[in-house]
Amino acid sequence: MSNNKFETNAIRTQMERSEFLEHSTPLHLTSSFIFEDAEDMRASFAEEKQRNIYSRFTNPNTSEFVDKMCKLEGAENGYAFATGMAAVFSTFAALLNAGDHIVSARSVFGSTHTLFTKFLPKWHIETSYFKVDEVDQIESLIQPNTKILYLESPTNPAVDILDLELLGKIAKKHNLIYIIDNCFATSYLQNPIKFGADLVIHSATKLIDGQGRVLGGVTVGRADLIREIYLFSRNTGPALSPFNAWILSKSLETLGVRVDRHCENALKVAEFLEVHDKVALVKYPFLKSHPQYDLAKKQMKLGGNVVAFEVNGGIEAGRQFLNHLKMLSLSANLGDTRSIATHPASTTHSKLSEADRLETGIADGLVRISVGLEHVDDIIDDLKQALKYV
């Protein structure tokens, strides 16, 4: 089915049916699998036979989820993880050695920043950052021991857009492993491998699940790199559970139709906020006022479901706005059916210093809205009444 469209692959990619000829994929809630005889056991552990041994290694449900993600991203292979951050950490831990160096966009998820600045240095792995508007500085940051070029696009939480094709050329020129966190766009809106990415990471907890139910993560890409990630993960245990894999695989069946509506609602919300007198700045990739609007249109099918904006009056005004929301949820998650408002400076990016936050475009009054699937009029009405208190 490789020539089929996105929606068809998301629905029709599934494990082989059992003798019961089930229409919907069954759950395989087992920790291990039995062997036919001693030789089957020996050959399976020697990897002479490709089969399920233990669900920490592979499981039919996780395999189906990975197979779908590979088709949707145009990847050779992949591995599924318990969370998005397990995918991020395991990918770096598997591919890096002591003394290696990373070049990364400065605007990354707060936990990824903590990984780069607090934990990887314990193994003498350092990171150099470039600002999203200073990509011309990237090559000056590359050292003889640089191994990975890493970034998010759109970024979290300021929804900046980076030129994936340009950075892919830089990575190839310097023989770097090029890794993209594609969580905000999903494989429905953007395929980084087409622009040169070697690996693509997702927090499946977000739009892939789409209903705030389960945690999950996945890394897909070049088979030789995934092999190293698999061997590391097989021995360290960050595997996705079969139940969560089943949920996520089913969720992919509706990803396209859900994201279409998310994006439709988000654009209308962004247009409303852009002309509101109590809003200082609005960032949304498909607003013409976005600094990288043309680039977003080139790389993405639609603008995504996240809108970032600053209210006039700084952090206290932001708190007043959040405290007076009636329908929108206050949560650190995103990509849910329910619209969510988050204050990054005090939550997801609170571990960053004020200087680091400002450098990544996170002002004290910045609010991130993950626009959900409620009727857009109701979402806007809630924002409108809360803004009265700013």
Secondary structure, 3 states (H helix, E strand, C coil): CCCCCHHHHHHHCCCCCCCCCCCCCCCCCCCECCCCCHHHHHHHHCCCCCCCCECCCCCHHHHHHHHHHHHHHCCCEEEEECCHHHHHHHHHHHHCCCCCEEEEECCCCHHHHHHHHHHHHHHCCEEEEECCCCHHHHHHHCCCCEEEEEEECCCCCCCCCCCHHHHHHHHHHCCCEEEEECCCCHHHHCCHHHHCCCEEEEECCCCCCCCCCCCCEEEEECHHHHHHHHHHHHHHCCECCHHHHHHHHHHHCCHHHHHHHHHHHHHHHHHHHHCCCCEEEEECCCCCCCCCHHHHHHHCCCCCCEEEEEECCHHHHHHHHHHCCCCCEECCCCCCCCCEEECHHHCCCCCCCHHHHHHCCCCCCEEEEECCCCCHHHHHHHHHHHHCCC
